[in-house]
Amino acid sequence: MNRLILKTFFVLCVCISTAQYSHAIISSGLIDKPDGSISRALCFTPQLNDEFFAKRLEKIKRDNPSLYQRMLMPRTMYKTSKVGD
């Protein structure tokens, strides 16, 4: 009974990993063709470009001004009292 469950679990894991590996991109075209048919990444993750970060910064500036002011302040640099050994 335990061997059957173990074999079933193993086959299921192999099938899922193979499917995820072969369908990493959601599109109707082939992956080998560079014609631009690949348009959407898996899980619809946002494109992390300059425009995305500028919009997020404007949203923080508008919605939470105190956090925006803290972001503008330089970080405190900590020095050790003893350099070397």
N, C-alpha and C positions, 0 to 999 in steps of 0.2 A: 504494500500500500504506500509506504513512504517513498519507495523507488519510483512508483508511478507518478506521485505528486512532484518529486524532484525532476523527473524527465519532462513532465508537462511544463513545469516552471522554466526549465532550461530552454525548451523549444519556443515557448512564448517570448522569453527574453531575446532570443536570437531573431525571431520574426519581427519583433518591435524594433530592435536596433537596426536591422536590415532595411525596414521600411523608412525609418527616420533618416538613414544614411542616403538612401536612393531618392528620397523626396525632400531634400533640404530646401528647395526653392519652390514656391507656389507659382506655377505658370503653366501655360498650355504648350509652350515651345520646348525645344530640346535645350539642354544645358550647354551643349557643344557649339551651338549657333550664336555668334555674337551680334545678332541683329536687334538687340534691345527688347526681345520678348520677355526677358526676366525683369519684372517690374516690382514685385513685392517680395520682401523677405519673409521668412517663416515667422509666425507670431505677430506680424505687423508691428515690428519695433520701429520707433521713430528714427529718422535719419539725424544723426548727431552732427549737424553742421553749424556754421556761424549764425545762420538765421534762427535756428532752434534755440541756441544759447542766448541770443539777443532778445528773443521773445520771452524766454524764461526770466531773464534779468529785468525786463520791463514789468513783468507780472509781479515779481518780488518787490520791485520799487513801488508799484501801485498798491499792492495788497498788504505789504508788511514793511513800512518805512524804517522801523527800528532795526529789523534784520538787515535791510539794505545798508544802513549806516554802519552797522557792525562789520559788514562785508568789506566796506571801504577802508576800514582802519587796518594798518599794517599789523602783522602778528608780532607778538612779543618774542624777542630772541633771548633765550636762556643761555648763560655762560656758566661753565663750571668754575669753582673757586680755585681749582688747582689744575694746571695744564701739565701733561706728561705723567711720569710715574708718581 
